[in-house]
Amino acid sequence: MTLHTQTPLVESRPMSLSSGRSIWLKLDALQPPGSFKIRGIGLACETHRERGARRFVSSSGGNAGLAVAYAGRVLAIPVTVVVPETTSERAKELLLRENAEIIVHGVSWQEANDFALSLLGASDAFLHPFDDPLLWQGHATIVDEVFRSGLKPDAIVLSVGGGGLLSGVAEGLRRNGWGDLPILAVETEGAASFHAAIEAGHPVELAGITSIATSLGAKRVCERAVYWSQEHPILSVVVSDQSALSACEAFLADHRVLVEPACGASLSLAYEKAPELDPFGTILIVACGGATATIDQIRQWSARYA
Ligand SMILES: *Cc1c(COP(=O)(O)O)cnc(C)c1O
Protein backbone atom coordinates (compact mmCIF):
# COMPACT_ATOMS: atom_id res chain seq x y z
CA MET A 1 0.00 0.00 0.00
CA THR A 2 1.19 3.48 -0.85
CA LEU A 3 -0.19 6.68 0.60
CA HIS A 4 -1.14 7.89 -2.87
CA THR A 5 -3.76 6.24 -5.03
CA GLN A 6 -3.52 5.21 -8.67
CA THR A 7 -5.49 7.94 -10.43
CA PRO A 8 -7.72 7.67 -13.51
CA LEU A 9 -6.22 8.23 -16.94
CA VAL A 10 -9.02 9.48 -19.19
CA GLU A 11 -9.36 11.03 -22.60
CA SER A 12 -11.06 14.41 -22.40
CA ARG A 13 -13.61 14.72 -25.16
CA PRO A 14 -14.28 18.44 -24.59
CA MET A 15 -10.58 19.32 -24.43
CA SER A 16 -9.78 17.15 -27.45
CA LEU A 17 -12.48 19.01 -29.38
CA SER A 18 -11.31 22.46 -28.29
CA SER A 19 -7.66 21.76 -29.07
CA GLY A 20 -8.16 19.71 -32.23
CA ARG A 21 -6.05 16.78 -30.97
CA SER A 22 -6.29 13.94 -28.50
CA ILE A 23 -6.01 15.19 -24.91
CA TRP A 24 -5.54 12.72 -22.08
CA LEU A 25 -5.70 13.63 -18.41
CA LYS A 26 -3.89 12.08 -15.48
CA LEU A 27 -6.38 13.03 -12.79
CA ASP A 28 -4.17 13.65 -9.78
CA ALA A 29 -6.67 16.19 -8.54
CA LEU A 30 -8.39 13.06 -7.19
CA GLN A 31 -5.57 12.13 -4.78
CA PRO A 32 -7.00 12.09 -1.22
CA PRO A 33 -5.25 15.32 -0.10
CA GLY A 34 -6.19 16.98 -3.40
CA SER A 35 -2.97 17.07 -5.40
CA PHE A 36 -0.13 14.97 -6.85
CA LYS A 37 2.09 16.06 -3.94
CA ILE A 38 1.14 13.04 -1.84
CA ARG A 39 3.03 10.81 -4.30
CA GLY A 40 6.43 12.19 -3.37
CA ILE A 41 5.64 13.37 0.13
CA GLY A 42 3.96 10.05 0.92
CA LEU A 43 7.09 8.17 -0.12
CA ALA A 44 9.32 10.57 1.82
CA CYS A 45 7.17 10.28 4.97
CA GLU A 46 7.15 6.48 4.81
CA THR A 47 10.91 6.46 4.35
CA HIS A 48 11.46 8.81 7.30
CA ARG A 49 9.20 6.69 9.47
CA GLU A 50 11.22 3.58 8.64
CA ARG A 51 14.34 5.51 9.61
CA GLY A 52 12.78 6.25 13.01
CA ALA A 53 11.20 9.71 12.61
CA ARG A 54 8.67 10.48 15.36
CA ARG A 55 7.37 13.77 13.98
CA PHE A 56 7.01 15.37 10.55
CA VAL A 57 7.61 19.12 10.20
CA SER A 58 6.58 21.29 7.24
CA SER A 59 6.46 25.01 6.53
CA SER A 60 3.89 24.83 3.75
CA GLY A 61 0.36 26.17 4.17
CA GLY A 62 -0.38 24.80 0.70
CA ASN A 63 -0.71 21.40 -0.91
CA ALA A 64 2.68 20.18 0.33
CA GLY A 65 1.70 20.85 3.95
CA LEU A 66 -1.65 19.17 3.36
CA ALA A 67 0.08 16.10 1.96
CA VAL A 68 2.39 15.93 5.00
CA ALA A 69 -0.59 16.32 7.35
CA TYR A 70 -2.49 13.58 5.50
CA ALA A 71 0.51 11.23 5.54
CA GLY A 72 1.08 11.84 9.25
CA ARG A 73 -2.54 11.11 10.12
CA VAL A 74 -2.57 7.88 8.12
CA LEU A 75 0.83 6.74 9.48
CA ALA A 76 -0.08 7.87 13.04
CA ILE A 77 2.93 10.24 13.23
CA PRO A 78 2.34 13.74 14.66
CA VAL A 79 2.73 16.63 12.21
CA THR A 80 3.68 20.25 12.90
CA VAL A 81 3.14 22.82 10.17
CA VAL A 82 4.60 26.31 10.64
CA VAL A 83 2.84 28.92 8.50
CA PRO A 84 3.17 32.69 8.19
CA GLU A 85 0.46 35.14 9.36
CA THR A 86 -0.68 35.59 5.76
CA THR A 87 -1.99 31.99 5.54
CA SER A 88 -5.70 31.81 4.74
CA GLU A 89 -8.32 30.51 7.16
CA ARG A 90 -9.22 27.88 4.59
CA ALA A 91 -5.67 26.51 4.49
CA LYS A 92 -5.58 26.31 8.30
CA GLU A 93 -8.99 24.64 8.34
CA LEU A 94 -7.82 21.96 5.87
CA LEU A 95 -4.68 21.31 7.96
CA LEU A 96 -6.71 21.04 11.16
CA ARG A 97 -8.98 18.49 9.54
CA GLU A 98 -5.91 16.30 9.10
CA ASN A 99 -5.12 16.77 12.81
CA ALA A 100 -1.91 18.71 12.16
CA GLU A 101 -0.54 21.08 14.79
CA ILE A 102 -0.39 24.57 13.29
CA ILE A 103 2.09 27.17 14.48
CA VAL A 104 1.60 30.66 13.03
CA HIS A 105 4.94 32.45 12.94
CA GLY A 106 6.31 35.45 11.03
CA VAL A 107 5.05 37.67 8.25
CA SER A 108 6.56 35.75 5.34
CA TRP A 109 7.18 32.16 4.34
CA GLN A 110 10.92 32.71 4.91
CA GLU A 111 10.37 33.48 8.59
CA ALA A 112 7.96 30.57 9.05
CA ASN A 113 10.44 28.25 7.35
CA ASP A 114 13.37 29.46 9.49
CA PHE A 115 11.30 28.89 12.60
CA ALA A 116 10.26 25.40 11.41
CA LEU A 117 13.94 24.51 10.90
CA SER A 118 14.82 25.83 14.37
CA LEU A 119 12.27 23.42 15.91
CA LEU A 120 13.86 20.30 14.46
CA GLY A 121 15.01 17.74 16.99
CA ALA A 122 16.91 14.49 16.39
CA SER A 123 13.78 12.41 15.79
CA ASP A 124 11.99 14.98 13.59
CA ALA A 125 11.88 14.82 9.78
CA PHE A 126 11.56 18.02 7.75
CA LEU A 127 9.63 17.67 4.49
CA HIS A 128 10.66 20.06 1.73
CA PRO A 129 7.89 20.93 -0.76
CA PHE A 130 9.92 20.26 -3.93
CA ASP A 131 13.67 19.88 -3.48
CA ASP A 132 14.24 16.28 -2.34
CA PRO A 133 15.19 13.12 -4.32
CA LEU A 134 12.60 11.09 -2.37
CA LEU A 135 9.90 13.45 -3.65
CA TRP A 136 11.01 13.08 -7.27
CA GLN A 137 11.10 9.30 -6.91
CA GLY A 138 7.51 9.36 -5.65
CA HIS A 139 6.24 11.83 -8.27
CA ALA A 140 7.74 9.56 -10.95
CA THR A 141 4.96 7.02 -10.23
CA ILE A 142 2.70 9.22 -12.39
CA VAL A 143 4.68 8.06 -15.42
CA ASP A 144 4.86 4.45 -14.21
CA GLU A 145 1.06 4.35 -14.19
CA VAL A 146 0.75 5.86 -17.65
CA PHE A 147 3.40 3.46 -18.99
CA ARG A 148 1.55 0.45 -17.58
CA SER A 149 -1.70 1.62 -19.17
CA GLY A 150 -0.24 1.16 -22.65
CA LEU A 151 -0.83 4.79 -23.70
CA LYS A 152 2.25 6.54 -25.10
CA PRO A 153 1.55 10.26 -25.54
CA ASP A 154 3.58 12.45 -27.90
CA ALA A 155 4.16 15.05 -25.16
CA ILE A 156 3.41 15.66 -21.48
CA VAL A 157 2.12 18.97 -20.13
CA LEU A 158 2.66 19.84 -16.47
CA SER A 159 2.86 22.86 -14.17
CA VAL A 160 6.07 24.08 -12.54
CA GLY A 161 6.40 25.73 -9.14
CA GLY A 162 9.69 24.75 -7.51
CA GLY A 163 10.27 22.04 -10.10
CA GLY A 164 9.55 18.94 -8.00
CA LEU A 165 6.81 17.64 -10.28
CA LEU A 166 8.92 18.36 -13.36
CA SER A 167 11.93 16.54 -11.85
CA GLY A 168 9.78 13.58 -10.87
CA VAL A 169 8.09 13.24 -14.24
CA ALA A 170 11.44 13.54 -16.05
CA GLU A 171 12.81 10.80 -13.77
CA GLY A 172 9.75 8.66 -14.48
CA LEU A 173 10.16 9.12 -18.22
CA ARG A 174 13.81 8.09 -17.99
CA ARG A 175 13.11 5.03 -15.85
CA ASN A 176 10.43 3.84 -18.29
CA GLY A 177 12.60 4.30 -21.37
CA TRP A 178 10.76 7.42 -22.55
CA GLY A 179 13.73 9.79 -22.36
CA ASP A 180 12.78 11.27 -25.75
CA LEU A 181 9.23 12.27 -24.80
CA PRO A 182 8.98 16.07 -24.64
CA ILE A 183 7.67 17.91 -21.57
CA LEU A 184 5.85 21.24 -21.84
CA ALA A 185 6.60 22.99 -18.53
CA VAL A 186 3.91 25.58 -17.78
CA GLU A 187 4.09 28.55 -15.41
CA THR A 188 2.08 31.72 -14.97
CA GLU A 189 3.40 35.24 -15.55
CA GLY A 190 4.67 36.50 -12.21
CA ALA A 191 5.70 33.02 -11.06
CA ALA A 192 7.97 32.03 -13.95
CA SER A 193 11.04 30.97 -11.98
CA PHE A 194 11.75 27.99 -14.24
CA HIS A 195 11.62 30.18 -17.32
CA ALA A 196 14.09 32.57 -15.68
CA ALA A 197 16.34 29.69 -14.66
CA ILE A 198 16.63 28.16 -18.12
CA GLU A 199 17.35 31.57 -19.62
CA ALA A 200 20.16 32.04 -17.10
CA GLY A 201 21.32 28.39 -17.18
CA HIS A 202 21.03 28.11 -13.39
CA PRO A 203 18.35 28.75 -10.74
CA VAL A 204 17.80 32.47 -10.17
CA GLU A 205 15.74 34.15 -7.48
CA LEU A 206 12.73 36.17 -8.66
CA ALA A 207 12.29 39.50 -6.89
CA GLY A 208 8.75 38.52 -5.94
CA ILE A 209 5.70 36.47 -6.92
CA THR A 210 2.84 38.42 -8.52
CA SER A 211 0.72 35.56 -9.93
CA ILE A 212 -2.46 34.42 -8.17
CA ALA A 213 -1.31 30.81 -8.79
CA THR A 214 0.28 30.63 -5.33
CA SER A 215 1.13 26.93 -5.64
CA LEU A 216 3.51 27.88 -8.47
CA GLY A 217 5.01 30.65 -6.34
CA ALA A 218 8.50 29.32 -5.64
CA LYS A 219 10.86 32.24 -6.13
CA ARG A 220 13.64 29.86 -7.15
CA VAL A 221 13.42 26.40 -8.72
CA CYS A 222 15.53 23.48 -7.54
CA GLU A 223 18.86 22.70 -9.23
CA ARG A 224 17.43 19.38 -10.38
CA ALA A 225 14.86 21.12 -12.61
CA VAL A 226 17.66 22.97 -14.41
CA TYR A 227 19.63 19.72 -14.72
CA TRP A 228 16.64 18.13 -16.47
CA SER A 229 16.28 21.11 -18.81
CA GLN A 230 19.75 20.17 -20.09
CA GLU A 231 19.19 16.38 -20.14
CA HIS A 232 15.63 16.10 -21.46
CA PRO A 233 13.55 17.86 -24.15
CA ILE A 234 11.65 20.47 -22.11
CA LEU A 235 9.85 23.49 -23.49
CA SER A 236 9.02 26.32 -21.09
CA VAL A 237 5.59 27.90 -21.61
CA VAL A 238 4.30 30.94 -19.70
CA VAL A 239 0.56 31.72 -19.59
CA SER A 240 -1.44 34.54 -18.00
CA ASP A 241 -3.35 34.27 -14.72
CA GLN A 242 -6.47 34.99 -16.72
CA SER A 243 -5.88 31.94 -18.95
CA ALA A 244 -5.31 29.75 -15.89
CA LEU A 245 -8.53 30.99 -14.25
CA SER A 246 -10.65 30.50 -17.39
CA ALA A 247 -9.31 26.96 -17.66
CA CYS A 248 -10.37 26.26 -14.04
CA GLU A 249 -13.93 27.33 -14.89
CA ALA A 250 -14.01 25.33 -18.12
CA PHE A 251 -12.57 22.25 -16.44
CA LEU A 252 -15.16 22.42 -13.67
CA ALA A 253 -17.92 22.58 -16.28
CA ASP A 254 -16.40 19.81 -18.43
CA HIS A 255 -15.10 17.37 -15.82
CA ARG A 256 -16.85 18.46 -12.62
CA VAL A 257 -13.57 18.82 -10.76
CA LEU A 258 -12.39 22.08 -9.17
CA VAL A 259 -8.66 22.67 -9.45
CA GLU A 260 -6.36 25.54 -8.49
CA PRO A 261 -5.09 28.04 -11.07
CA ALA A 262 -1.72 26.29 -10.63
CA CYS A 263 -3.32 23.35 -12.45
CA GLY A 264 -5.48 25.54 -14.70
CA ALA A 265 -2.24 26.90 -16.18
CA SER A 266 -1.48 23.50 -17.75
CA LEU A 267 -5.09 22.87 -18.76
CA SER A 268 -5.22 26.25 -20.52
CA LEU A 269 -2.88 25.02 -23.26
CA ALA A 270 -5.64 22.71 -24.54
CA TYR A 271 -8.48 25.16 -23.98
CA GLU A 272 -6.66 27.97 -25.77
CA LYS A 273 -5.28 25.77 -28.54
CA ALA A 274 -1.75 26.90 -27.70
CA PRO A 275 0.65 26.81 -30.70
CA GLU A 276 3.12 24.86 -28.55
CA LEU A 277 0.80 21.83 -28.93
CA ASP A 278 0.91 21.95 -32.74
CA PRO A 279 3.66 19.33 -33.27
CA PHE A 280 1.84 16.71 -31.18
CA GLY A 281 -1.18 14.48 -31.90
CA THR A 282 -1.68 12.92 -28.47
CA ILE A 283 -1.02 14.96 -25.36
CA LEU A 284 -1.08 13.95 -21.72
CA ILE A 285 -1.84 16.72 -19.23
CA VAL A 286 -1.03 16.13 -15.59
CA ALA A 287 -4.13 17.48 -13.86
CA CYS A 288 -2.12 18.16 -10.69
CA GLY A 289 -5.16 19.48 -8.75
CA GLY A 290 -4.77 21.60 -5.63
CA ALA A 291 -7.12 21.90 -2.66
CA THR A 292 -6.60 25.48 -1.54
CA ALA A 293 -8.87 27.40 -3.94
CA THR A 294 -12.65 27.66 -3.66
CA ILE A 295 -14.95 28.46 -6.58
CA ASP A 296 -15.77 31.81 -4.89
CA GLN A 297 -12.09 32.70 -4.76
CA ILE A 298 -11.57 31.74 -8.39
CA ARG A 299 -14.55 33.88 -9.44
CA GLN A 300 -13.32 36.83 -7.37
CA TRP A 301 -9.98 36.66 -9.14
CA SER A 302 -11.68 36.27 -12.54
CA ALA A 303 -13.83 39.34 -11.87
CA ARG A 304 -10.65 41.44 -11.95
CA TYR A 305 -10.42 40.74 -15.68
CA ALA A 306 -14.12 41.07 -16.50
C1 LIG B 1 3.03 22.13 -5.76
C2 LIG B 1 2.10 22.28 -6.87
C3 LIG B 1 2.54 22.56 -8.18
C4 LIG B 1 3.98 22.77 -8.53
O1 LIG B 1 4.80 21.69 -8.18
P1 LIG B 1 6.35 21.88 -7.96
O2 LIG B 1 6.83 20.53 -7.58
O3 LIG B 1 6.53 22.88 -6.86
O4 LIG B 1 6.92 22.36 -9.23
C5 LIG B 1 1.59 22.64 -9.18
N1 LIG B 1 0.29 22.49 -8.92
C6 LIG B 1 -0.17 22.24 -7.69
C7 LIG B 1 -1.63 22.10 -7.49
C8 LIG B 1 0.71 22.12 -6.63
O5 LIG B 1 0.25 21.86 -5.40
The ligand as an SDF file (V2000), in Angstrom:
LIG
                    3D

 15 15  0  0  0  0  0  0  0  0999 V2000
    3.0320   22.1330   -5.7630 C   0  0  0  0  0  0  0  0  0  0  0  0
    2.0970   22.2840   -6.8740 C   0  0  0  0  0  0  0  0  0  0  0  0
    2.5410   22.5550   -8.1830 C   0  0  0  0  0  0  0  0  0  0  0  0
    3.9830   22.7710   -8.5270 C   0  0  0  0  0  0  0  0  0  0  0  0
    4.7990   21.6870   -8.1810 O   0  0  0  0  0  0  0  0  0  0  0  0
    6.3520   21.8780   -7.9560 P   0  0  0  0  0  0  0  0  0  0  0  0
    6.8260   20.5300   -7.5780 O   0  0  0  0  0  0  0  0  0  0  0  0
    6.5300   22.8820   -6.8580 O   0  0  0  0  0  0  0  0  0  0  0  0
    6.9220   22.3620   -9.2300 O   0  0  0  0  0  0  0  0  0  0  0  0
    1.5870   22.6410   -9.1780 C   0  0  0  0  0  0  0  0  0  0  0  0
    0.2880   22.4950   -8.9240 N   0  0  0  0  0  0  0  0  0  0  0  0
   -0.1730   22.2380   -7.6890 C   0  0  0  0  0  0  0  0  0  0  0  0
   -1.6340   22.1040   -7.4890 C   0  0  0  0  0  0  0  0  0  0  0  0
    0.7060   22.1190   -6.6270 C   0  0  0  0  0  0  0  0  0  0  0  0
    0.2510   21.8620   -5.4000 O   0  0  0  0  0  0  0  0  0  0  0  0
  1  2  1  0
  2  3  1  0
  2 14  2  0
  3  4  1  0
  3 10  2  0
  4  5  1  0
  5  6  1  0
  6  7  2  0
  6  8  1  0
  6  9  1  0
 10 11  1  0
 11 12  2  0
 12 13  1  0
 12 14  1  0
 14 15  1  0
M  END
$$$$
